[in-house]
């Protein structure tokens, strides 16, 4: 299995050129193979170059850092399957 390596977490989040989401934020992630968005993830680390992401279903934290532009806020509506995005890509 993957082991998490310690990284420095940014203290300032939300400026125009940097990360926008805090640790624990539910997000959608761009699928690198199909190009569409997948829901069911959360931010586990915030880095200058992007985010480290955990899949909520099984708790797996991916070793890759996801670029800022490949992550967006997940907004689910009750009773609907899928996610509604906070912004467009």
C-alpha positions as CSV (number, residue, x, y, z in Angstrom):
1,X,0.0,0.0,0.0
2,X,0.9,3.6,-0.3
3,X,2.6,5.4,2.6
4,X,1.9,9.0,3.2
5,X,5.0,11.2,3.3
6,X,5.0,14.3,5.4
7,X,4.7,17.6,3.5
8,X,4.6,21.2,4.6
9,X,1.0,22.4,4.6
10,X,0.5,26.0,3.5
11,X,-1.0,28.3,6.1
12,X,-2.5,30.8,3.6
13,X,-5.2,29.2,1.4
14,X,-7.3,31.0,-1.2
15,X,-5.2,33.5,-3.0
16,X,-5.8,33.8,-6.8
17,X,-2.7,32.0,-7.8
18,X,-2.6,29.4,-5.1
19,X,-4.7,26.6,-3.5
20,X,-8.4,27.3,-2.9
21,X,-9.5,24.5,-0.6
22,X,-8.7,23.5,2.9
23,X,-7.9,20.1,4.3
24,X,-11.1,18.0,4.5
25,X,-12.9,19.8,1.7
26,X,-15.0,17.4,-0.4
27,X,-13.9,17.8,-4.0
28,X,-14.2,16.4,-7.5
29,X,-11.1,15.4,-9.4
30,X,-10.4,15.4,-13.1
31,X,-9.9,11.9,-14.4
32,X,-6.6,11.8,-16.1
33,X,-7.6,9.2,-18.6
34,X,-11.1,10.3,-19.6
35,X,-10.9,14.0,-18.8
36,X,-14.2,14.1,-17.0
37,X,-14.7,14.8,-13.3
38,X,-15.1,12.2,-10.5
39,X,-16.7,12.9,-7.2
40,X,-16.1,11.2,-3.8
41,X,-12.8,12.7,-2.8
42,X,-11.4,15.0,-0.1
43,X,-8.3,17.1,0.3
44,X,-5.7,15.7,2.7
45,X,-2.8,18.0,2.0
46,X,-2.5,21.5,0.5
47,X,0.8,22.2,-1.3
48,X,2.1,25.0,-3.5
49,X,1.8,22.8,-6.6
50,X,-1.6,21.3,-5.9
51,X,-3.5,18.9,-3.5
52,X,-3.0,15.4,-2.1
53,X,-6.4,13.7,-2.4
54,X,-8.1,10.8,-0.5
55,X,-10.9,8.7,-1.9
56,X,-13.7,8.8,0.6
57,X,-15.1,5.3,-0.2
58,X,-12.1,3.4,1.0
59,X,-9.8,6.0,2.7
60,X,-7.0,5.5,0.1
61,X,-4.7,8.6,-0.2
62,X,-3.2,8.9,-3.6
63,X,0.5,9.4,-3.7
64,X,0.3,11.9,-6.6
65,X,-0.2,15.6,-6.2
66,X,-3.2,16.8,-8.2
67,X,-2.7,20.1,-10.0
68,X,-4.9,23.0,-8.7
69,X,-6.8,23.1,-12.0
70,X,-7.8,19.4,-11.8
71,X,-9.6,19.8,-8.5
72,X,-12.9,21.6,-7.9
73,X,-15.5,21.9,-5.1
74,X,-18.0,19.1,-4.9
75,X,-21.6,20.3,-4.4
76,X,-24.1,17.5,-4.1
77,X,-27.8,17.9,-4.0
78,X,-29.8,15.7,-1.8
79,X,-31.5,12.8,-3.7
80,X,-29.4,13.3,-6.8
81,X,-26.5,11.0,-7.9
82,X,-23.4,12.8,-9.2
83,X,-21.9,16.1,-8.4
84,X,-22.7,19.7,-9.2
85,X,-19.6,21.8,-9.8
86,X,-18.9,25.2,-8.2
87,X,-17.1,26.4,-11.3
88,X,-16.3,25.3,-14.9
89,X,-13.0,24.2,-16.2
